[in-house]
Amino acid sequence: MTTIKPTAIAPTTGKPATGLNLGHGGVWSAPGRVNLIGEHTDYNGGLVLPLAIDRRTTCTVTLREDRLLRVTSTAGDGEAVELSIDRLAADAVAGWSAYVLGVAWALGEMGADLSSVNGLDIQLDSDVPIGAGLSSSAAIECAVAVALNDLWQLGLPPMELARAGRLAENSAVGAPTGIMDQAASMLGEKDHAVFLDCMTEVVQTVPLHLEENNLALLIVDTRVEHAHATGGYASRRASCERGAAAMGVTLLSELTVADLPTLSERVDDETFRRVRHILTENQRVVDTVDALRTKGPLAIGELLCASHASMRDDFEISVPAMDLAVDTAMANGAIGARLTGGGFGGSMVALVHQADVESISAAIASGFAAADYTAPQSFTVHAATGAHRDDAAVHSA
């Protein structure tokens, strides 16, 4: 069995923003992400292979003279949410503003000195679809994190900002997610996937070589919305924890598929199937990285399909509309297709020939109409750069 672990790359280290012409504020942005493979492995300390996409959340920030954080969003009704920096707490924020104010709280909770920083006016704008499994939440968190890091001159490196986003999502929002989404949004590179070991938090980028092979990543938003904080995400995580406890380990990533026979003797059938997905998914990530490095993207199709089957049958996080999208894509020439994101709705990612994008999209739309489902939204994405200051950086997204 092939074993591959990410090796360290040299991400941009955080430095105080005194070298930037910040003036009274600026514009920062961060991408959403699509997970190519490695679903629900992140909070189990496992391996994931997401990529940042060319759909972004923009954060326009102006410095204030007081200590007030004032947040607005173009997606809402224009009403502002306000909170003093001195009153930041995990339970002092709620709703959509928790993704913003929660990051400010998390930075302080992690040791940043916020005792003398200025307040901010923060306005959000985004073209990352909400509820589509493309991590619109991490895009907000990371855009805000890089803005605060610069404006408050905290000097934190990218992975520390990713950790702040995860803490905000876990404690302020209440969604028990891992660090994959924030890491992809912070560390993405053009035409590369982000290979992350969630136990060690070591990262390496992996070239995709899609365009030179006339390939595209087709996203189909099924329009079936999910909610991590209120859906089945927490129950799946609890199953994983039960399986780990039964095997005497802290995280399932300490196990391999060779441990499945022993596991089957110690847990109920449902827990066994949940854990089997995690262990086989970890191996699929390893095999996908190996295939991309040695054979190229055309070699990963079967792994994507096997991942979807595992999520459908063992982890049980797919829905009929998603299965229809995957099956239709494959029947119409896709190389591989799978649910991407937390599940219970959201989006499909399919690796397709560029020439087949329109025909596959049309076939899925026709299938949804015949099944009386809400019309899906289909679009292609490209691997893009991670979070940065827009008015001080060259955009490659």
N, C-alpha and C positions, 0 to 999 in steps of 0.2 A: 504494500500500500504506500503510495507516494505521500511523503510528509513535507509540507512547505510551511514556513512561517514568515511573516513579513520581517524585513530587516529595516533598520532605522534609515530614514531619510533626514535631510536637514531642512525642516520647515523654517519659514521666516521667523526669527526670534522676535519676541515683543520688545519694543524699545519705547521709552517715553516719546511723546509726540512733539517735543519741543523743536524738532527739525522740520516739522510741517508748518505750512502757513495756514493755521487753523482759523485765524480771524475770530469771528463770533460763532463759528459752527462749520457745517459742511454736509456732504451727502455721502452716505455709505450704502453698500448693498451686499446681499448674500443670496446664494442660489438655493432653490429647492434641490431635491435629490431623487434619483430613481435608484433602487437597489437592483443591481444586475442579478445577484444571487447571494444567498445567506440570510434567510428570513427567520426572525425571532432567535437567532443565535447570539445577538449582541449582549443581551442582559444575562445570558448564560456563560459569558466570558469567551465566546467562540469567535469564529472568523466570518467576516463580511466583505462584500465587494460592491459597494455603491459607487455612484459617480454624481458629481454636481452637474446640474442641467442649466440650460440657457433660459430659464424662467427664474426671475429674481424678485426679492423684496427690497425695496428702497427705503432708506431711513434718512430723512432730512432733519437735521438737528440744529437748533439755535441755542446758544448759551444764555442763561438768565443771570440776573444779579442776586436772586434769592436762592432758596434751597428747595424750590418746588419742581417736581417732575410733572410735566403736563403732556399728555399723550392723546393724539388724534389719529384717525385712519380714514383714508379715502373710501374704504370699503364699508364704512359704517354710516351713521346718520350725521356725522360731523360733530357729535357731542364729545367733549374732552373729558378725560379721566385725569384727576389730579391727586398727587400724594407727595407729602414732604419726604425728603431723603431721610430725615430724622425719624420718620414713622414707618420706614420700610420693614416689612415682616412677611413671612410666608403666608400668614393668614390675613394679611391686610389688603390683599389683592384678589381680584376675581374677574371672571369673564375673559374676553380677549386681551384686555390690558395686562393680565397676569403674565403673558409671554414677554412683555416689555419690562414692566416693573419688577417682575420676578427675577430677571437677569440682573438688574441693579441690586436687588436684595442679595442674590447669590454671590455677586462679586464681593460685597461686604462680608458675607458669611464665610467666604473662602479666605479672608484676610486682607483684602484691599482696604486701605485707609480712606474712608469716605467722609471723615470728620470736617473737612474744609473744602470739599468740592462744590462747584456751583450747580444750581438746578438747570434743567433743560426743557426746551419745547421740542417734542419729538413727533414728527408726522410720518406715518407709514403709507406706502403704496406698494402694490404687489401684483404680478401676473402669474404667481404660482397658484394653481387651482386649489381651493380649500376643500378638504374632505376627499381628495382624490388619491391619497396614499403617496404623495410626492413631497411630503414634509414641509408644508407651508409654515408649520410652527417653528421648526428649526431654522428656516430662512429668516423669520422674524427675530428669533433669539440671537442668531449669529450676526445679523446686520446691526442690531442694537449693541451687542457685545463689542464689536470692533469700533463702533462709534464711541461708546463710553470709554473704551480702552485708550483711544486717542485723546478725546476731549478732557478726560480726567487724568491723563498722563500716568496710567497705571503700569505700563511696561510689561504686560502679560503676554506670553507666547500663545500661538494659536490653539494648542491643545488645552491650555488652561482656560481659554475663552470657551472652547467646546464643553469643558467640564462645567463651567458656569451655566451654559445653556441647558445641559442635562439636569443640573440641580434645580434650576428654575422649573423645568418641565415636571420633574418628579415631585418637588415639594410645594411649589406655588400653584402650578396647574393641577397637579394630582394625577398625572399619567406616568405609570411605572415603566418608562422606556429606558433603553440603554443609550450608549453614546454614539452609535453609528450615524444617526442623522446629523448631529452637530459636527462630527468629525468630517463627514463628507462635505458639508456646507462650508466649513472652514478651510479644508485642505485640498479641495478639488483642483484639477489641472485640465487644461484643454486636451481632448482626445485621450484621456487617461481615466481609469477607474482607481478607486482608493481601496487598497488592500489593507484591512485593519484587523489586528489581533486585539479583541476587546478586553482580554485579560491583562495583557502587558501594555496596551494602548500604543503599541509600536505600529508605524504606518509605512507602507511603500506604495508608490503609484505604479500602475501596470498599463502599458500602452494598449489601446484597443484596436488601432489600425482599421477603423470602419470605413472611412471615406475611400481609402486607397483600394479597398475590396468591394466598393460599390454597395456597401451595406448601410442600413439605417436602423435606429431604435425607434420603433413605433409605440407610442403610448396610447392606450384606449381607456379613457375615463368612463367607467360603467355608469356613472352618476348614481351609484348606490353609495350613500355616504356612511362613513363609520365614525366612531368616537372612541378613542383609546381609553379615555378616563371612565367611560360608562359602558363600554361594550365588553366583549369576551377576552380582551387582552389580559386583564388581571387574573382571570381564571386559568388561562394558559400558563402564565408565569407561576402561579401557585402549583400547577401540576409539575412543572419543571423543578421547582424547589422540593416537592415531595420525592421525585425521582432521585435527585441528588442526595437527599437525606437517607433514602433507602440504600444508597450505594456508599454512604459514608464520605461523600465529597462535598465541598462547598459549592462548586460550580460544575455544571455538566460538561464543560470543556475539558475537565480533568479526565473524562472518559472517552472511549472510542467505540466504534461499531463492534469491536471484539468483546465489549462488555455487555452487549445486548442479551445473550443467553442467560447470564447471571441475573441481570435486571428483571427478566421475565419471570423469574422465580420469586421475586421480592415485592412486586407491585401488581396492582390491578391492571386490567387490559387497557383502559383508557390512559392511565399514567404511562404505561409502557409505550403506547403509540405516540404519545406526546414527546417522550424522550427519544424514541427512535427517529422522529423527524429531526430533532436537534442534532443528533450524532451523525446521521446520514447527510444532513445539510452541511455540516462542517466539512465533511469529506468532499461534498460536491463543490464547495468553494475552493478547496485545495486543488481539485481536478480541473476546475475552470481556469484558475490562475496558471496552472501548468500547461493547459491547452492553449491559452492565449500566448504564452511565452514560446511555445515550441511548434505549434501547428497553425495558430491564427484563429480569428473569430469564427470562421465557418465550422470549427470543430466543437463549439460549445452548445450547439442546439439541443442535443439529447439531454445534457445536464440541466438546461433550463426547463425542459419538459418534465424531467424526473423530479425537479424541485416542486413544480406545480402539483404533480400527482401526490407528493408527500404532504404538501399543505392541504390539499383537498381531502385526502383519506386518513392521514395520521394526525395532523394538527387540527384539521377540520375548521379552517378559517376562510375557506372559499365560499362563494354563493353561486346559485344557478346562473346568474347573468355573467359572472366572471368565467365560469366553466364554458359557457357558450362562446364567449369572446376568444378564449384560448383555443377551443376545439375548431372554431371557424377560421382563426388565423392559420392554424396548422393545416387545415384542409385546403387552404388557398395559397399555400406556398411559403409560409413562414419557416425559417430555419429552426426557431425555438421560441417558446412563449410561456409566460408564467405570470401569476399574480405577483404584484410587487407592493410592499408596504405591510402594514399591520394586519390587513385582511378584513373580512366582514364587509366587503365592498371595495371601493377605491379603484385602482387602475391595474391594467395589464401592461407588461412590457414584452414586446416581441422583437426579435432580431430578424430583419427581413431584407431582401434585396431592394435597393432603392426603386427599381422599376416596378415593384409590386406594392408599394405603399398605398397608392390610390385604390387598387383593386381589392386589397385585403381590408382596407377601411370601409369600402362600400359593401363588401360581403358581410362584415360584422354589423354594419348599420341595418342592412336588410334582415339579417337574422334577429336582431333586437326588435325590429318592427313586427316581424312575424310572430315573435313570442310576446308581443304587447308590453315590452320593456320601454322605459324612458330612452329616448335616442341618446346614444353614447357620443362622446367627443373624442376625436382622434387627432393626434398631431405627432410629429417627430421631435426628438430632442437630441442635442449634441452635448458631449462632455465639455464642461465649462470651468472657468476659474472660480476659486472660492471667494470668501468674504473679503472685501477691501473697500478702501475709500474711493469712490467713483471720480471725484473731481481732483484726485491726486494720483490716479493710477491709470494705466492703459488697459482698456477693457478687451478681453479676448473671448468673451462669451458671445 
